[in-house]
Amino acid sequence: MNDSIVDPRHKKRMSLVQILFARGFNDIIGQDKIDQNGATLNADHDENVEAILKSSQELDEMILSVAPERPVKDINRVDLAILRVILFEANNKETPKKVLINEAVELAKEFGTESSPKFVNGVLGKLLIKEDNDLK
């Protein structure tokens, strides 16, 4: 994908997924947070990462509610980071749910395993589409 034509929202989500994935292996609170280009992340990223981490138990319970056969500890860490970023955004912003699902699938194709897009799509479809239908 040509970096110059990538949507800035996609780049932000991509960066958040990468940071959450890394934080899953090593807690870097208090250290400078560096993105893949070596630049210190801005305060917005820091706030989002910390907010997602603080909400992780709630987000994980949502995931478990639709994928009980997959305990959170057994979910691929990339998939888990993608799900947390997208669910956090769904709960805290006005982004259309279908847009978020499509974005998650794209992130899963970029960073996950062969089965990641299907798993991410299934979990988010059950959570976000069901939620939209419940509101009608």
MOCORGI-V255463 format. One record per backbone hydrogen bond with DSSP energy under -1.0 kcal/mol. NH is the residue of the N-H (numbers start at 1). CO is the residue of the C=O. E is the energy in kcal/mol with one decimal. If there is no record, write none. Layout:
nh=NH co=CO e=E
nh=NH co=CO e=E
//
This chain:
nh=5 co=2 e=-1.6
nh=11 co=7 e=-2.2
nh=12 co=8 e=-2.1
nh=13 co=9 e=-2.4
nh=14 co=10 e=-3.0
nh=15 co=11 e=-2.3
nh=16 co=12 e=-2.4
nh=17 co=13 e=-2.6
nh=18 co=14 e=-2.2
nh=19 co=15 e=-2.5
nh=20 co=16 e=-2.7
nh=21 co=17 e=-2.6
nh=22 co=18 e=-2.3
nh=23 co=19 e=-2.9
nh=24 co=20 e=-1.4
nh=25 co=22 e=-1.5
nh=26 co=22 e=-2.0
nh=31 co=28 e=-2.0
nh=35 co=39 e=-2.3
nh=38 co=35 e=-2.1
nh=41 co=33 e=-2.3
nh=46 co=42 e=-2.0
nh=47 co=43 e=-2.9
nh=48 co=44 e=-2.4
nh=49 co=45 e=-3.0
nh=50 co=46 e=-2.5
nh=51 co=47 e=-2.5
nh=52 co=48 e=-2.6
nh=53 co=49 e=-2.6
nh=54 co=50 e=-2.4
nh=55 co=51 e=-1.5
nh=59 co=55 e=-2.7
nh=60 co=56 e=-3.0
nh=61 co=57 e=-2.0
nh=62 co=58 e=-1.7
nh=63 co=59 e=-2.1
nh=64 co=60 e=-2.8
nh=65 co=61 e=-1.7
nh=66 co=63 e=-1.2
nh=67 co=63 e=-1.4
nh=70 co=67 e=-2.0
nh=74 co=71 e=-2.3
nh=75 co=72 e=-1.3
nh=80 co=76 e=-2.6
nh=81 co=77 e=-2.1
nh=82 co=78 e=-2.4
nh=83 co=79 e=-2.8
nh=84 co=80 e=-2.5
nh=85 co=81 e=-2.3
nh=86 co=82 e=-2.5
nh=87 co=83 e=-2.8
nh=88 co=84 e=-2.3
nh=89 co=85 e=-2.2
nh=90 co=86 e=-2.5
nh=91 co=87 e=-2.0
nh=92 co=88 e=-1.2
nh=93 co=89 e=-2.1
nh=100 co=96 e=-1.9
nh=101 co=97 e=-2.3
nh=102 co=98 e=-2.3
nh=103 co=99 e=-2.5
nh=104 co=100 e=-2.5
nh=105 co=101 e=-2.3
nh=106 co=102 e=-2.2
nh=107 co=103 e=-2.5
nh=108 co=104 e=-2.6
nh=109 co=105 e=-2.2
nh=110 co=106 e=-2.1
nh=111 co=107 e=-2.7
nh=112 co=108 e=-2.0
nh=119 co=115 e=-2.1
nh=120 co=116 e=-3.0
nh=121 co=117 e=-2.4
nh=122 co=118 e=-2.4
nh=123 co=119 e=-2.6
nh=124 co=120 e=-2.5
nh=125 co=121 e=-2.6
nh=126 co=122 e=-2.1
nh=127 co=123 e=-2.2
nh=128 co=124 e=-3.3
nh=129 co=125 e=-1.2
nh=131 co=127 e=-1.5
nh=132 co=128 e=-2.0
nh=133 co=129 e=-2.5
nh=134 co=130 e=-2.4
nh=135 co=131 e=-1.2
//
